[in-house]
Amino acid sequence: MMQTRVGVIGGGQLAWMMAQEAKKLGISLIVQTPHPDDPAVALADGVVFAEIADVEGTKKLAQHCDLITFENEFVNLDALEELADTGVKFYPSLANLRPLLDKYEQRCYLRSLGLPVPDFWAIDNLSQLENYPFPLVLKARRQGYDGQGTFIIRTPEELNAKKPQLEPLDLMLEAYIPYERELAIVAARGLTGEIVTYPLVETHQEEQVCHWVIAPATLNQSLHAQTEPIARHLLSSLSAVGVFGMELFVTSQGEVLINEIAPRTHNSGHYSLSACLTSQFALQLQAVANLPLGATDLKSAGAVMVNLLGFEDSDGDYAEKRAVLAAIPEAHVFWYGKKSRPGRKLGHVTLLRDTSDRSELSALAKQIEKLWYGC
């Protein structure tokens, strides 16, 4: 039987973790990425050095692959359509991606499916904001991630100060939601239509950047009952193939609202590498290669995943701090090998525990952050 050859557009840490799982599954992984020092280059079976949106690079990638999947959404769909017309297989399909890449269009699509989203509006120019009460939530419609492209504006003075930064952007306005908790769920759909979901998790964000994840989220049954059907309905409606991450808010009224959909493996699911029977990265490969989808159960009662963010500009690898974390029982440290800069995700650590108690797992996450940041 011939080895399935999967191409990945992108060579960052998501592709790096996918490459680890590809070797276990007997899948050949080839990445398209611009830099020789990108994380996935060291583990990939082949590399096409080209920018993510370089369709000529993707054309070369397609020559070495049976199918192509994505590490991120920063692609040129129109250019890729020409390749799809020649028979190149993309999973998720370009039709799956089209309603999701622009945040405003994503919200319109979710609303058309009857899924719960905050109120939102398209913004043509900043003068329109005079008609809306503060605080304002403004989001770049394309290419925002890890808090980049999201602006919470609390006063007219703050809006004026940020105008030079905002004016060049295509923006959408979103209702400010004083949420009580932030949640996420990762789900996958295979080529046969089978859908599997991971446990619902709680995320802790600062400045719109995920700092830690607690699995499973401890919620009342009503909230749990609202979330999994959202994921299943979305993937079924799209006829999607692959892993999707969904970020959610819980309002003070106990309502679940969708914040954002990512059509790929997601930071909130990194804990699955160590804490679940099948990781989200293995599941992505199983889905696109038409293999049976693995079980997503937790291996322990609970788990905490803490992102290890850079706090300085340096070439250092934080080896001493990583050694301290690795010495903690049931700790699993993953280091992406990227150059450090403040706020950059350099790695993560997942800790398995015999409890799902929210207060205990939150305290553990804070303890890890204290060890990492020294504060």
N, C-alpha and C positions, 0 to 999 in steps of 0.2 A: 504494500500500500504506500502510495506516494505521500510524502510529508506535506501538510498544508502550509502554504507560504502566505503569511499575513504582513501587509505593509501598514505602517503607522505614519500618518502625517504629524510630525512632532517628535522631539527627542528629549523631552524633559523628564522629570521624575515619574510622571504617570506612565510614560513609555518604558522607563527603566524598570518600574515594578511589573509592568506587563511582560517585559523580556524575561524576568526571573520566572514568572509562571509559565511562559511559553516553553521554556526548556523542560519543565516538569511534564507538560502536555505533549511533548514531541512536535511542537509547532515551530517552524522557522519564522523569525521576526526580522523584518527589514524596515529601517526608519528613514524618514526624510527630515533632515534637521540642518541648520546652517553652520553649526560650530563643532569642531572636533572634540571639544571638552564638554559638550552637552551630556547629561547623565546617561542616557540610553546608549550612547555610542559604544561604551565599554562592553555592553552585554549583547548588543544586537548581532544577528548573523550577517547583516549587511547594512550599509549606509549609503544613502544618496545625499550628498551635501548640497542643500539648496534651501532657500527661504521657505517658510511654511506656505505662503501664498503663491509660490513660483510654480505655475502649472507645467512648465517644461520639466521641472524637477519631478513633479508628480507623474508625468508621462514616463520618465525613466523608472520611477518606483514601480509603476504598473507593469513594466516589462519583466520584473523579477518576482511578481506576486500573483496569487490567485484572487486576492481581494484586498481592499484598503479600508482601514478604519482611522479614527481621529483621536489625537491626544487633546486637542483644543478646537475652538470654533473659529479661529482667526483665518478663515479660508475664503477663497474667491469662488462662490458657488457657480456663477455664470461660466467662468472658465472651466470649472470641473465638469459642468454639464456636457461640454464638448467631448470630454473623455468618456463620460458615462454613455454617450450616444454611440461610441465605438465599441462598447461592451465591457468597459471597466466596471467592476462591481464595487460599490461603496456601501459600507454598513457602519452606522445608520445610513440610509439612502439620502441622497441630496434632497429629495422631497420631504423626508423626515426633518432635515435641518432647516429647510427654508422658512417655516413659520416661527422658528425659535431663535435665530441668530440676532435679530433686531428685538430689543427688549419691549418696545412698544407693540410690535407685531406679535411677539410672544404673548403679551397680555391679552391682545385682541383674540388670539387663537384660543387661549385658555378660557376666556369668557364665552366664546362661541360654543365651547364644549360643556358649558354650565359649571365649570370648576370655579372655586371661590378665590377671588383675587382682591387686593385693595383697589379702591377707586384710582383711576389714572387718566392722564390727559397728554396729548401731544402738544409740544411747545415749539412754536415757530420763531419766537424771539422773546427775550427776557422781559420786555415791557408787559407781556401778558401776565406775568406773575403778580402784578399790582392788584389783581382781582382775587388773589388767593391768600388765606390767612397763614401766618407763620405758626410753627416751623414748616419748612418746605423740604420735600425729598426730591432731589433732581438726580436723574441717572442718564449717563451717556447711553444712547441706544445701541451702540456697537462697541465691542472690544473692551468692555470693563470686566475686571476680575480682581479678587482679593481686595475689595474696597476701592480700587482705582476706578474712577468713573462714577462713584456714588458720592453725593454731596448732601449733607443735612444742614440746611441754612436756617438759623434760628431768629435772625433779625434782619430788617432792611439794610442796616449798616454792613452786616456780614455779606449780604447779597452784593452790595456795591463793591466791596473789597474783592470778591471772587469773580466779578464780571470779566476781567481779562482772561481768566482761566476757563470760564463757562462759555463765552461768546463763540469760540470756534467750534463748539461741540453741537451735534444733533442730540437734543435732550428730550426726555419725557419727564412729566411731573407725576408724582405718586402721593397719595394721601399718607400723611404721617400716622403711623400706627403705634400707639403706646403699648407694645406687646408685653406679655408676661414671660414668655419663654420662646426660644428659637429651637426649632426641630429640623430634622432632615431624614429623608428616607431614600435609600438606593434600591432600584429595581432593575430587572433585566427581562428582555423578551427575546426568545430564540426565533429561528427561521420557521419553526413549526407552529408558532403562536403561543408556546408555553411561556408563562410569566412567573418569575420568582421574586420575592422581596426580602430584603434584609430587615432585621429589627429596627424599629423606629428609634432614633437617637436624639439626644439633646446636645445642642452646640452652644458654646460660649464664645461670643464675638466681642472684639474690641476694635473700634474704628473700622467696622465692617470686615475685619480679618478674623478668621476662625483661630482661636487659641487652643481650645480643647473640645473633645467630644466624649460624651458619656453614653455607653450602651449597656442595657437598653434604656430608653427614656421611661421614667416611672410616671405614668399618667393614669387618669381615671379611664374606665373602659369606653366611655363615650368619645373621648378624644382619640383613643386608639382606633375606634370603629370608623372615625372620619378619614383617617390618613391612608391606610392601605388601598381603599377603593379609589382614591385620587390617583395614586400611582398606576394602578391597573387600568383605569379608564383612559388615562393619557396614553400609555403605551399601546393599548388596543386601538384607540382612535387613530393613532399615527401608523399602525402596523409597523412599529419600530423594531429594529434589530440591534441589540446591544444593551449596554448599561446606561442608565440615566440617573442623575442625582436631582433631588427635589428639595429645595429649602422652603421651610414653612414658618409662619408665625402662629402663636396662640394668643388671642386677644384676651383682655380682662373679662370679656363676656363668655369665654370658653369656645370661641369660634376659631377654626383653623383656616388660615389664608395662605395661598401660595405666594412666596416671595420671588422665586426664580427657579427655572429649569435648566439643568446643564445636560446636554446630550452626549455624555461621556462618563467615564469613571470620575469620582468626586472626592474631594478632600475629606468629607464627612464619613466616607467609607474606608479610609485607610486602615482603621482598626481591624478590618476584616482579614487583612494579611496574616495576623497573628491570632485573632480571637474567634474566627468563624471557620466552619468546616471547609468552605470554599471562599476564596477571596474575590473581591469585585473584579480584580484584574484577570484571574482565571475565568471568571464568569463571562467577562467581555469576550475573551478568546473562544470559549465554548459556544457562545451565542453566534458569533460571526462565522465560525467554522462549522456550524451545524452539528455540534456535539451535544450530548445530553447535558442539561444544566445541573450543576452540583447543588448540594444542600447548603443552605445559608444560615443554619443554626449557630448560635454561640457555643463555644467550647467550655465556657465558664459562666457563672451566674451573672457576672458583670465585667466590664472592661472600660478603661480610660485611654484615650489617645490624645497626646499633647503634641502640638506642632512645635518644633524647635526652630525659632526664628532668629535670624541674625540680629546682633545689636551693635555692630561696628562694621566699618569698611576694612576688610582684611583678606588675606589669603590663608588665614589660620583655619584649622579644621576642628577646633574645640575638643581635641582628643581627650584631655583630662576630664572635662565635663561629661563627655559621652561615656567614659569609663565608669564614672560615678553612677550614671543612670543604668548602665548595663549590669552593674553589680546588684541592683535591686531585684529581689526574687520576682520571677514571672514578668520581667521587663524585657521588651524586644525593641532594640534601637535600630532605626533605619537612617542611613546618612547618604544624602544624594550627591555629595561631591561637588557642590556648587560654590562659587566665590561668595563670601559673606558681604552682605550690606544690610543696614538696619531694616527690619521688617520682612526680610526675604525668608521664605520657607526653605530651610537648609536640611531638614530631616524631620522625623517624628519618632516618638516612643509610645509603645502600647503596653499597658500593664493589665494582666488578667487577675481578677479577684473573685473570691467566693461569695460576694455580696453584690446586690444591685441597688443598695441603699444610696439614694441621691446625695445625701449630705456626706457620707463617707467617701464616695467617688469624687465629689467636688473638692473635698479637702485634700485628697490624694493629688488631683490635678494641680491645685495651688502649691502643694509641697514640691512637685516636680518643677513647676515654674520658678519657685524660689531657688532650687538647686541650679537651674539653668541660668537664670538671670542674676542670681546673687543678691536678691532684694527681698 
